[in-house]
């Protein structure tokens, strides 16, 4: 199950179906993996606070991923974790990269869910694998390659 909470109305003002975009992207990223994900669409200030508290980086960022502890209750799908996205950062990046907000939100949701599933991009090889997986998932949603040269800031 994908649960989307819209805390900042700017998301739905700019993108009427923001929750639907997130749900479709998260479901595509999960594929056949059973599990619950909670996504919070909020503002830059909230993400800045979380980023400072949990990553010691006192600035907003586009998406934060919080993987859940590996614990499953009998008869229930595991909670995989939470994603938090900052409207201002995401909207500015989409504009700077010549993307629609919906496509950028799809990309960041897929990226975040892959982190919840244990993917990473710290090493070059990991980054290439994760980007290839993102491209494939996004293509299945009709979203253009977010890493192509003509959309990078």
Beta strands, then each sheet from edge to edge (+ up, - down):
strand 1: 2-6
strand 2: 36-42
strand 3: 63-67
strand 4: 79-86
sheet 1: 1+ 2+ 4+ 3-
end
